[in-house]
Amino acid sequence: MVAFKEMNKYFNEHHVLKNINVQFEKGATTVILGPSGSGKSTLLRCSNLLEIPQTGILEIDTLKVDFSKKLNQKEKLLIRQSTAMVFQSFNLFPHKTVIENVVEGPITVLKKGKNKIYPIAEKLLDKVGLLQKKDSFPSQLSGGQQQRVAIARALAMEPKFLLFDEPTSALDPELEGEVLKVLKGLAEEDKSMIIVTHNLNFARVVADRILFLENGEIVFNGNTDQFFNNTENERILSFIRSMQFI
């Protein structure tokens, strides 16, 4: 479980997230939707302390941090080890092979032995359909392949929650489909995932729950079918209509 209580985030005078109270359940896929500038990515980044809110509480299972107090490095490390972020820009090490990228975190951060982690890394690469590319370098891969490596790398950290920030926005539609297929498979395995995406069709298929943000506030938090079959909330209706033309 990841939960925020009365969380506020400012960038200088700009109040980006306003009194956020939300809980993300283990084993579920929550998709965060909303217009540009609504605070979607900031909320995701606050979940693993890439952004530090000014006030509020963050809980991840038994871990708890109070943002009104100065966080120490141990608290930050424990939170970050509970989550793994996959960015839209892949962020692979260009000088390392695919499998070296996957094992880097477990070896350096989790102190896993090479004999133990390399077979696990191969299984994860097989899961994302890239075992045959294990000795290639990122520059030899397509964007979709690089993003699938990034997903395998995140899985290798054995996080409690996987966080995805617009994981397909930098890809063309064909390569986007490769990545979405992998994410759909993870959702079917009941991985705990929080995904920021612009792809409404994907959200409809993969999400157990939709979180809709606007102006830094949660406008909708509920069942996926309720969101897409809504006939009364004009703001949600207009958002869905506008996104269908993208």
Beta strands, then each sheet from edge to edge (+ up, - down):
strand 1: 2-11
strand 2: 14-24
strand 3: 29-33
strand 4: 55-60
strand 5: 63-66
strand 6: 83-86
strand 7: 161-165
strand 8: 193-196
strand 9: 209-214
strand 10: 217-223
sheet 1: 2+ 1- 4+ 5-
sheet 2: 6+ 7+ 8+ 3+ 9+ 10-
end
